Amino acid sequence: MRIVVLYGGNSAERAVSLVSGARVTTALRARGHTVGAFDWNEEPLAEMLLDAMHGCDAVFLALHGGAGENGALQAMLEREGIAHYIGSAPSGATLAMQKHLARECVRAFGIPVARGGLWMPGEPPPVCAPLVCKPPDGGSSVGLCFVNTPAELEKFTPSVPLLCEEYLTGREYTVGILEGEALPVVEIRPIAGAYDYAHKYTVGACEELCPAPIDAAATAHLQALACKAFAALGLRDFARIDFRENAVGEPHFLEANTLPGMTETSLLPLAAATAGIPFPMLCERMCMCAAKRKKN
């Protein structure tokens, strides 16, 4: 295939995207595909780039956060008649990135979520400490913070809207979805502290156990919840759905990642490899999903 890889962007996750883009480009070339890689700076699509995308078989979006993942780029591509990009359509990408809306959507479909909601500046918090706060429209745990006690909460005054949820004390899992099928469950165990940006992208900072050391019933339950969330949010091709258990072991939806990382420490490639899908083949399958939408 002729493939265009878009990477970079201007979001807080640019550094991760640069690694994802380079790794994907190398993998696809190793599979024999012709690959052009472009560092997109989130400006209007240049004529040369549009020509390349119109002429290729698939556009691989190795972008994380910002306009590359929140539906803005996807909508831009659709307006240009380019439907053969990997991942979710604009509506699903937008909904998944708006975490406060995504949690309400999946809750309406019977998927448990932690108590909480959007915390607006000047308003009381929607839940008591201990709690977790994060930007409602970011990824890679950028801006993640914890408020552990009522005293800390009194001193914590958000200047921007934050998604605020009760802190769940159980184990953390993620489930990759590829072409509608759930991949093996991954359990995430930070060596110290929380699963924040540094832990996600530092080799050796986390134990990532795949398949997760849980019984068949728990595995099936998490995979079923992930598939249900994937459908509820209107996603397509692939995604990664994150969960955390409460104190009695009940998994709760955290968020959905429509363009998950493709780095050496990323979890979707780990789950795929455990399922017998090596990284180059995973990248190729993603492109094949997009190629089916190519408009002749």
Residue frames relative to the residue before (quaternion, step in Angstrom):
aa qw qx qy qz dx dy dz
M 1.0000 0.0000 0.0000 0.0000 0.00 0.00 0.00
R 0.3661 -0.6468 0.6091 0.2766 3.52 -1.35 0.32
I 0.0262 -0.8329 0.5483 -0.0702 3.56 -0.52 1.19
V 0.1941 -0.7313 0.6430 0.1187 3.54 -1.12 0.82
V 0.1526 -0.7656 0.6201 0.0773 3.58 -0.89 1.00
L 0.1327 -0.7617 0.6308 0.0655 3.56 -0.85 1.03
Y 0.0849 0.7920 -0.5968 0.0970 3.57 -0.81 0.97
G 0.6093 0.5821 -0.4031 0.3570 3.57 -1.28 0.00
G 0.2107 0.7866 -0.5714 0.1018 3.55 -0.39 -1.23
N 0.4649 -0.6880 0.4940 0.2579 3.54 -1.34 0.05
S 0.4328 0.7114 -0.4642 0.3019 3.59 1.20 0.20
A 0.6862 -0.4588 0.3639 0.4316 3.56 -1.33 0.03
E 0.6800 0.4759 -0.2784 0.4833 3.57 1.27 -0.29
R 0.2644 0.8030 -0.5011 0.1847 3.59 1.22 0.36
A 0.6525 0.5339 -0.3318 0.4233 3.60 0.86 -0.90
V 0.6453 0.5045 -0.3154 0.4791 3.57 1.04 -0.78
S 0.6483 0.5340 -0.3127 0.4436 3.56 0.98 -0.88
L 0.6165 0.5455 -0.3511 0.4461 3.60 1.01 -0.72
V 0.6633 0.4844 -0.2982 0.4863 3.57 1.01 -0.82
S 0.6384 0.5264 -0.3270 0.4566 3.59 0.92 -0.90
G 0.6789 0.5155 -0.2972 0.4302 3.57 0.85 -1.01
A 0.6665 0.4975 -0.3043 0.4643 3.56 0.93 -0.89
R 0.6779 0.4988 -0.2972 0.4510 3.57 0.92 -0.91
V 0.6489 0.5091 -0.3120 0.4716 3.59 0.99 -0.83
T 0.6428 0.5314 -0.3242 0.4466 3.59 0.92 -0.90
T 0.6613 0.5029 -0.2996 0.4690 3.58 0.91 -0.91
A 0.6704 0.5145 -0.2985 0.4436 3.57 0.92 -0.93
L 0.6842 0.4823 -0.2926 0.4622 3.59 0.89 -0.89
R 0.6342 0.5088 -0.3355 0.4758 3.58 1.03 -0.69
A 0.6234 0.5407 -0.3359 0.4541 3.57 1.09 -0.69
R 0.6631 0.4797 -0.2928 0.4945 3.58 1.21 -0.50
G 0.6114 -0.6054 0.3274 0.3906 3.58 1.29 0.10
H 0.5116 0.6535 -0.4204 0.3666 3.59 1.23 0.14
T 0.4323 -0.6550 0.5519 0.2818 3.55 -1.26 0.48
V 0.0265 -0.8420 0.5353 -0.0608 3.56 -0.43 1.23
G 0.1000 -0.7455 0.6564 0.0589 3.52 -1.05 0.94
A 0.1605 -0.8072 0.5649 0.0596 3.59 -0.71 1.06
F 0.0700 -0.8075 0.5853 -0.0239 3.56 -0.89 1.02
D 0.2998 -0.7159 0.6061 0.1741 3.55 -0.97 0.96
W 0.1445 -0.8201 0.5523 0.0400 3.57 -0.23 1.31
N 0.2472 -0.8140 0.5143 0.1084 3.58 -0.71 1.07
E 0.5657 -0.6439 0.3503 0.3776 3.57 1.27 0.49
E 0.4660 0.6145 -0.4821 0.4157 3.56 1.15 0.61
P 0.7014 -0.4156 0.3209 0.4819 3.63 -1.22 0.11
L 0.5626 -0.6402 0.4118 0.3226 3.55 -1.00 0.85
A 0.4015 -0.7331 0.5033 0.2192 3.57 -0.69 1.13
E 0.6469 -0.5499 0.3658 0.3813 3.56 -1.19 0.62
M 0.6399 0.5294 -0.3312 0.4478 3.59 0.97 -0.83
L 0.6713 0.4866 -0.2981 0.4731 3.59 0.97 -0.85
L 0.6293 0.5257 -0.3340 0.4648 3.58 0.99 -0.77
D 0.6389 0.5203 -0.3259 0.4636 3.57 0.95 -0.84
A 0.6547 0.5133 -0.3135 0.4578 3.57 0.94 -0.89
M 0.6885 0.4781 -0.2871 0.4636 3.59 0.94 -0.85
H 0.6269 0.5174 -0.3427 0.4710 3.59 1.01 -0.71
G 0.7334 0.4517 -0.2363 0.4498 3.57 1.01 -0.79
C 0.6400 0.5391 -0.3358 0.4324 3.59 1.20 -0.23
D 0.5581 -0.6086 0.4557 0.3325 3.55 -1.34 0.14
A 0.8028 -0.0017 0.0254 0.5958 3.58 1.14 -0.57
V 0.2400 -0.7354 0.6174 0.1429 3.55 -1.19 0.71
F 0.1843 -0.7903 0.5787 0.0809 3.56 -0.58 1.17
L 0.2005 -0.7849 0.5791 0.0910 3.57 -0.56 1.19
A 0.0181 -0.7930 0.6078 -0.0371 3.57 -0.30 1.28
L 0.3875 0.7136 -0.4664 0.3510 3.54 1.03 0.91
H 0.1135 -0.7917 0.5987 0.0439 3.56 -1.08 0.71
G 0.8259 0.1402 -0.1339 0.5295 3.55 -0.82 1.03
G 0.7888 0.3565 -0.2361 0.4415 3.54 -1.36 0.05
A 0.8211 -0.2625 0.1873 0.4710 3.53 -1.25 -0.51
G 0.6110 0.5793 -0.3550 0.4063 3.59 1.18 -0.42
E 0.7887 0.2981 -0.1482 0.5169 3.57 1.14 -0.56
N 0.6658 0.5534 -0.3086 0.3940 3.60 1.15 -0.42
G 0.6781 -0.5060 0.2833 0.4516 3.58 1.24 0.26
A 0.5404 0.6433 -0.4071 0.3582 3.61 1.19 -0.41
L 0.6854 0.4572 -0.2896 0.4872 3.60 0.85 -0.91
Q 0.6274 0.5438 -0.3368 0.4441 3.56 0.97 -0.83
A 0.6553 0.4959 -0.3085 0.4791 3.59 0.98 -0.82
M 0.6185 0.5452 -0.3308 0.4592 3.58 1.06 -0.79
L 0.6652 0.5020 -0.2988 0.4650 3.57 0.94 -0.92
E 0.6427 0.5244 -0.3270 0.4528 3.57 0.94 -0.85
R 0.6512 0.5188 -0.3191 0.4528 3.58 0.98 -0.82
E 0.6924 0.4519 -0.2638 0.4968 3.57 1.15 -0.58
G 0.5445 -0.6425 0.3890 0.3733 3.58 1.27 0.13
I 0.5278 0.5999 -0.4150 0.4352 3.57 1.23 0.47
A 0.0033 -0.8249 0.5633 -0.0478 3.57 -0.19 1.30
H 0.6283 0.5850 -0.3180 0.4023 3.58 1.27 -0.33
Y 0.3685 0.6736 -0.5411 0.3431 3.56 0.77 1.13
I 0.5342 -0.6448 0.4372 0.3283 3.56 -1.11 0.64
G 0.7532 0.4304 -0.2916 0.4029 3.53 -1.29 0.44
S 0.7765 -0.4061 0.2663 0.4015 3.48 -1.42 -0.13
A 0.5639 -0.5758 0.4849 0.3396 3.51 -1.32 0.50
P 0.7359 -0.4419 0.2643 0.4397 3.63 -1.21 0.30
S 0.6699 0.5191 -0.3251 0.4196 3.60 0.83 -0.88
G 0.6904 0.4680 -0.2834 0.4733 3.58 0.88 -0.89
A 0.6425 0.5242 -0.3246 0.4551 3.58 0.97 -0.84
T 0.6591 0.5108 -0.3057 0.4596 3.59 0.96 -0.89
L 0.6802 0.4980 -0.2948 0.4500 3.58 0.85 -0.96
A 0.6719 0.4999 -0.3104 0.4498 3.59 0.87 -0.88
M 0.6732 0.5024 -0.3048 0.4489 3.60 0.99 -0.78
Q 0.6581 0.4427 -0.3082 0.5253 3.59 1.14 -0.55
K 0.2421 -0.8572 0.4331 0.1382 3.54 0.36 1.32
H 0.6395 0.5225 -0.3364 0.4527 3.60 1.03 -0.71
L 0.6644 0.4661 -0.3027 0.4997 3.59 1.12 -0.62
A 0.6261 0.5457 -0.3381 0.4426 3.58 1.02 -0.76
R 0.6638 0.4995 -0.3220 0.4540 3.60 0.91 -0.82
E 0.6524 0.4918 -0.3277 0.4744 3.60 1.01 -0.71
C 0.6179 0.5469 -0.3409 0.4505 3.58 1.06 -0.70
V 0.7198 0.4293 -0.2792 0.4686 3.60 0.71 -0.97
R 0.5936 0.5587 -0.3723 0.4438 3.60 1.10 -0.60
A 0.6282 0.5415 -0.3333 0.4484 3.57 1.04 -0.73
F 0.6931 0.4310 -0.2625 0.5146 3.58 1.25 -0.44
G 0.6406 -0.5877 0.3088 0.3858 3.58 1.23 0.42
I 0.5096 0.6255 -0.4357 0.3990 3.60 1.22 0.31
P 0.4503 -0.7150 0.4555 0.2802 3.62 -0.66 1.02
V 0.0348 -0.7525 0.6568 0.0331 3.55 -1.17 0.73
A 0.5863 -0.5731 0.4355 0.3716 3.57 -1.22 0.46
R 0.5698 -0.5584 0.4655 0.3832 3.57 -1.20 0.49
G 0.4733 0.6592 -0.4881 0.3212 3.55 -1.00 0.81
G 0.0181 -0.7926 0.6090 0.0246 3.51 -1.26 -0.41
L 0.7218 -0.4115 0.3221 0.4538 3.54 -1.30 -0.30
W 0.1931 -0.7738 0.5978 0.0812 3.56 -0.83 1.07
M 0.1727 -0.8093 0.5582 0.0604 3.54 -0.45 1.25
P 0.5837 -0.5779 0.4247 0.3806 3.62 -1.04 0.68
G 0.7999 0.2819 -0.2248 0.4797 3.55 -1.00 0.89
E 0.6736 0.4490 -0.2982 0.5057 3.58 1.26 -0.09
P 0.5719 -0.5767 0.4341 0.3897 3.60 -1.19 0.39
P 0.5810 -0.5884 0.4165 0.3778 3.60 -1.11 0.55
P 0.5043 -0.6825 0.4383 0.2963 3.60 -1.04 0.70
V 0.7807 0.1687 -0.0928 0.5945 3.59 1.24 -0.17
C 0.5072 -0.6609 0.4658 0.2983 3.58 -1.17 0.61
A 0.5868 -0.5461 0.4579 0.3845 3.58 -1.31 0.32
P 0.5431 -0.1575 -0.8233 -0.0491 1.52 -2.21 1.19
L 0.0318 -0.8102 0.5845 -0.0308 3.52 -1.01 0.83
V 0.3427 -0.7005 0.5927 0.2017 3.51 -1.41 0.29
C 0.0936 -0.7868 0.6086 0.0428 3.56 -0.95 0.89
K 0.1059 0.7795 -0.6135 0.0697 3.56 -1.09 0.70
P 0.6110 -0.5247 0.4141 0.4242 3.60 -1.16 0.39
P 0.4701 -0.7095 0.4416 0.2838 3.62 -0.89 0.79
D 0.7881 0.3047 -0.1420 0.5157 3.59 1.22 -0.27
G 0.5724 0.5803 -0.3961 0.4227 3.59 1.04 0.69
G 0.2798 -0.7510 0.5692 0.1834 3.53 -1.31 -0.13
S 0.7476 0.4119 -0.3039 0.4232 3.54 -1.39 -0.11
S 0.5436 -0.6441 0.3780 0.3831 3.59 1.23 0.49
V 0.2936 0.7442 -0.5370 0.2677 3.59 1.16 0.55
G 0.8250 0.2000 -0.1633 0.5027 3.58 -0.81 1.01
L 0.4005 0.7162 -0.4777 0.3138 3.58 1.26 0.16
C 0.0997 0.7887 -0.6032 0.0648 3.59 -0.94 0.86
F 0.3043 -0.7472 0.5713 0.1507 3.52 -1.26 0.56
V 0.1295 -0.7435 0.6516 0.0766 3.55 -1.11 0.80
N 0.2056 -0.8743 0.4345 0.0679 3.54 -0.13 1.33
T 0.8123 0.1865 -0.0694 0.5482 3.60 1.04 -0.69
P 0.6406 -0.5077 0.3939 0.4204 3.60 -1.23 0.32
A 0.6234 0.5396 -0.3501 0.4445 3.62 1.04 -0.70
E 0.6470 0.5007 -0.3153 0.4809 3.59 0.99 -0.81
L 0.6416 0.5428 -0.3231 0.4351 3.55 1.01 -0.84
E 0.6220 0.5504 -0.3413 0.4401 3.60 1.05 -0.74
K 0.7144 0.4427 -0.2433 0.4841 3.58 1.09 -0.73
F 0.6289 0.5535 -0.3269 0.4373 3.59 1.24 -0.35
T 0.0493 0.8013 -0.5900 0.0863 3.57 -0.50 1.21
P 0.2672 -0.7924 0.5207 0.1721 3.61 -0.29 1.15
S 0.2979 -0.7531 0.5620 0.1683 3.56 -1.05 0.81
V 0.7398 0.2252 -0.1546 0.6149 3.55 1.36 -0.20
P 0.6241 -0.5286 0.3858 0.4268 3.63 -1.13 0.35
L 0.0586 -0.7867 0.6145 0.0066 3.55 -1.04 0.86
L 0.3938 -0.6393 0.5912 0.2944 3.52 -1.23 0.51
C 0.0631 -0.8119 0.5790 -0.0408 3.53 -0.65 1.18
E 0.0478 0.8079 -0.5809 0.0874 3.58 -0.69 1.13
E 0.5889 -0.5478 0.4480 0.3903 3.54 -1.20 0.48
Y 0.4663 -0.6704 0.5002 0.2880 3.55 -1.09 0.70
L 0.2214 -0.7707 0.5887 0.1026 3.55 -0.72 1.13
T 0.3438 -0.8121 0.4496 0.1422 3.55 -0.69 1.14
G 0.5737 0.6383 -0.3667 0.3592 3.59 1.24 -0.12
R 0.7434 -0.4034 0.3090 0.4349 3.51 -1.36 -0.27
E 0.3443 -0.7437 0.5467 0.1718 3.55 -1.24 0.60
Y 0.0533 -0.8026 0.5935 -0.0281 3.54 -0.97 0.98
T 0.0756 -0.7518 0.6438 0.1211 3.50 -1.34 0.22
V 0.1631 -0.7793 0.6020 0.0612 3.54 -1.12 0.78
G 0.2585 -0.7619 0.5777 0.1373 3.54 -0.73 1.09
I 0.1777 -0.7432 0.6360 0.1074 3.54 -1.18 0.70
L 0.0122 0.7829 -0.6213 0.0313 3.57 -0.89 0.95
E 0.8363 -0.1082 0.0132 0.5374 3.55 -0.62 1.22
G 0.7612 -0.4273 0.1911 0.4488 3.54 0.89 1.04
E 0.6742 0.4644 -0.2889 0.4963 3.58 1.27 -0.13
A 0.4378 -0.6959 0.5072 0.2585 3.56 -1.01 0.86
L 0.3415 -0.7168 0.5776 0.1896 3.54 -1.04 0.89
P 0.7019 -0.4332 0.3191 0.4668 3.63 -1.20 0.11
V 0.5116 -0.6503 0.4772 0.2959 3.56 -1.10 0.79
V 0.2043 -0.7468 0.6219 0.1175 3.55 -1.12 0.80
E 0.1896 -0.7350 0.6353 0.1419 3.58 -1.01 0.83
I 0.2285 -0.7781 0.5783 0.0889 3.55 -0.97 0.97
R 0.0270 0.7939 -0.6042 0.0618 3.56 -0.75 1.10
P 0.2624 -0.7635 0.5682 0.1590 3.62 -0.24 1.21
I 0.5200 -0.6403 0.4621 0.3258 3.59 -1.00 0.79
A 0.7728 -0.0882 0.0679 0.6248 3.58 1.06 -0.76
G 0.8031 0.2525 -0.1938 0.5036 3.55 -0.96 0.85
A 0.6979 -0.4719 0.3583 0.4022 3.54 -1.31 -0.41
Y 0.5614 -0.5819 0.4685 0.3559 3.54 -1.32 0.31
D 0.1337 0.8157 -0.5405 0.1568 3.55 0.41 1.30
Y 0.7877 -0.3230 0.2198 0.4763 3.57 -1.30 -0.13
A 0.6737 0.5049 -0.3047 0.4455 3.58 0.86 -0.96
H 0.6654 0.4959 -0.3113 0.4630 3.59 0.95 -0.84
K 0.6437 0.5514 -0.3339 0.4125 3.58 0.98 -0.77
Y 0.8298 0.2616 -0.0932 0.4840 3.58 0.88 -0.89
T 0.5738 0.5222 -0.4067 0.4823 3.56 1.22 0.53
V 0.4165 -0.7128 0.5047 0.2526 3.55 -0.62 1.13
G 0.8129 0.2487 -0.2032 0.4859 3.56 -0.88 1.00
A 0.5508 0.6317 -0.3998 0.3712 3.62 1.23 -0.10
C 0.7743 0.2174 -0.1190 0.5823 3.58 1.26 -0.35
E 0.3325 -0.6296 0.6424 0.2835 3.46 -1.38 0.33
E 0.0504 -0.7793 0.6247 0.0006 3.57 -0.80 1.03
L 0.1033 -0.8494 0.5174 -0.0104 3.53 -0.09 1.36
C 0.1481 0.7869 -0.5782 0.1566 3.55 -0.55 1.20
P 0.4409 -0.2863 -0.8278 0.1961 1.47 -1.29 2.14
A 0.6090 -0.5695 0.4081 0.3719 3.56 -1.14 0.67
P 0.4562 -0.6988 0.4798 0.2708 3.61 -1.00 0.78
I 0.4026 0.6635 -0.5124 0.3677 3.55 0.51 1.27
D 0.5991 -0.5982 0.3853 0.3671 3.56 -1.18 0.47
A 0.7247 -0.4682 0.2986 0.4078 3.54 -1.32 0.31
A 0.6485 0.5252 -0.3289 0.4421 3.59 1.00 -0.78
A 0.6625 0.4918 -0.3065 0.4745 3.60 0.96 -0.85
T 0.6220 0.5378 -0.3329 0.4617 3.57 1.06 -0.77
A 0.6794 0.4925 -0.2892 0.4607 3.57 0.84 -0.98
H 0.6371 0.5340 -0.3314 0.4462 3.58 1.03 -0.78
L 0.6685 0.4878 -0.3007 0.4740 3.60 0.90 -0.90
Q 0.6591 0.5032 -0.3174 0.4600 3.58 0.94 -0.82
A 0.6426 0.5149 -0.3228 0.4665 3.58 1.03 -0.77
L 0.6416 0.5131 -0.3229 0.4700 3.60 0.99 -0.82
A 0.6490 0.5224 -0.3192 0.4516 3.58 0.98 -0.84
C 0.6642 0.4925 -0.3039 0.4733 3.58 0.91 -0.88
K 0.6398 0.5229 -0.3209 0.4628 3.58 1.05 -0.78
A 0.6580 0.4938 -0.3083 0.4777 3.60 0.98 -0.83
F 0.6052 0.5646 -0.3367 0.4490 3.57 1.04 -0.83
A 0.6978 0.4573 -0.2604 0.4860 3.57 0.92 -0.94
A 0.6471 0.5411 -0.3254 0.4273 3.59 0.93 -0.89
L 0.7231 0.4311 -0.2374 0.4847 3.57 1.02 -0.81
G 0.4523 -0.7185 0.4310 0.3057 3.58 1.27 -0.03
L 0.3284 0.7649 -0.4918 0.2555 3.58 1.06 0.75
R 0.1446 -0.7917 0.5864 0.0915 3.57 -1.24 0.27
D 0.7901 0.3305 -0.2804 0.4334 3.54 -1.38 0.38
F 0.7407 -0.3056 0.2712 0.5334 3.57 0.43 -1.19
A 0.0984 0.7577 -0.6441 0.0359 3.55 -1.33 0.25
R 0.2596 -0.7102 0.6136 0.2275 3.52 -1.35 -0.03
I 0.1606 -0.8017 0.5744 0.0405 3.56 -0.76 1.13
D 0.2173 -0.8120 0.5361 0.0781 3.58 -0.70 1.14
F 0.0677 -0.7946 0.6033 -0.0073 3.54 -1.08 0.85
R 0.0498 -0.7563 0.6473 0.0806 3.53 -1.32 0.37
E 0.4151 -0.7175 0.5084 0.2333 3.55 -1.02 0.83
N 0.4139 -0.6447 0.5678 0.3010 3.54 -1.27 0.44
A 0.7780 -0.3799 0.2311 0.4438 3.58 -1.30 -0.07
V 0.7364 0.3799 -0.2336 0.5088 3.61 1.13 -0.47
G 0.6447 -0.6015 0.3025 0.3620 3.57 1.19 0.51
E 0.4801 0.6480 -0.4572 0.3749 3.60 1.17 0.46
P 0.3569 -0.7591 0.4973 0.2216 3.64 -0.59 1.06
H 0.1296 -0.7694 0.6240 0.0423 3.52 -1.11 0.89
F 0.5228 -0.6349 0.4827 0.3008 3.56 -1.07 0.84
L 0.1997 -0.7655 0.6012 0.1126 3.56 -1.01 0.88
E 0.7411 -0.3028 0.2393 0.5494 3.58 0.70 -1.07
A 0.3334 -0.7035 0.5872 0.2217 3.53 -1.37 0.23
N 0.2038 -0.7734 0.5941 0.0856 3.55 -0.98 0.93
T 0.2256 -0.8254 0.5054 0.1115 3.59 -0.38 1.20
L 0.7522 0.1596 -0.1401 0.6238 3.60 1.25 -0.35
P 0.0590 -0.8464 0.5288 0.0223 3.59 0.48 1.16
G 0.6787 -0.5184 0.3520 0.3830 3.53 -1.26 0.50
M 0.1913 -0.7657 0.6065 0.0965 3.53 -1.22 0.67
T 0.3544 0.7447 -0.4821 0.2956 3.56 1.14 0.70
E 0.7273 -0.4227 0.3153 0.4394 3.54 -1.32 0.00
T 0.7479 0.3727 -0.2122 0.5067 3.61 1.10 -0.65
S 0.4609 0.7128 -0.4348 0.3008 3.61 1.25 0.01
L 0.5073 -0.7284 0.4052 0.2190 3.51 -1.09 0.85
L 0.5905 0.5520 -0.3876 0.4432 3.62 1.05 -0.51
P 0.6646 0.4728 -0.3254 0.4785 3.65 0.85 -0.77
L 0.6095 0.5450 -0.3547 0.4535 3.61 1.06 -0.67
A 0.6784 0.4834 -0.2957 0.4677 3.59 0.87 -0.94
A 0.6415 0.5200 -0.3257 0.4604 3.58 1.00 -0.81
A 0.6484 0.5182 -0.3197 0.4569 3.58 0.94 -0.88
T 0.6344 0.5249 -0.3237 0.4660 3.58 1.03 -0.78
A 0.6832 0.4581 -0.2683 0.5013 3.57 1.16 -0.64
G 0.6028 -0.5981 0.3479 0.3973 3.60 1.26 0.15
I 0.5706 0.5591 -0.3871 0.4604 3.57 1.23 0.47
P 0.2639 -0.7827 0.5397 0.1625 3.64 -0.18 1.19
F 0.7009 -0.5119 0.3021 0.3942 3.56 -1.20 0.59
P 0.6712 0.4813 -0.3414 0.4486 3.68 0.76 -0.80
M 0.6595 0.4992 -0.3113 0.4679 3.58 1.02 -0.77
L 0.5951 0.5518 -0.3575 0.4620 3.59 1.09 -0.67
C 0.6616 0.4977 -0.3051 0.4707 3.60 0.86 -0.94
E 0.6515 0.5217 -0.3073 0.4571 3.56 0.99 -0.86
R 0.6613 0.5022 -0.3151 0.4595 3.60 0.92 -0.84
M 0.6082 0.5383 -0.3511 0.4658 3.57 1.04 -0.69
C 0.6690 0.4965 -0.2954 0.4676 3.57 0.95 -0.88
M 0.6327 0.5339 -0.3375 0.4480 3.58 1.03 -0.74
C 0.5924 0.5494 -0.3662 0.4617 3.60 1.10 -0.62
A 0.6835 0.4851 -0.2806 0.4677 3.56 0.93 -0.94
A 0.6416 0.5629 -0.3290 0.4041 3.58 0.93 -0.91
K 0.5982 0.5738 -0.3624 0.4261 3.59 1.13 -0.57
R 0.6919 0.4603 -0.2741 0.4840 3.59 1.19 -0.46
K 0.3661 0.7453 -0.4816 0.2804 3.60 1.27 0.12
K 0.2611 -0.7621 0.5749 0.1435 3.57 -0.82 1.03
N 0.3288 -0.7704 0.5182 0.1727 3.55 -0.65 1.14
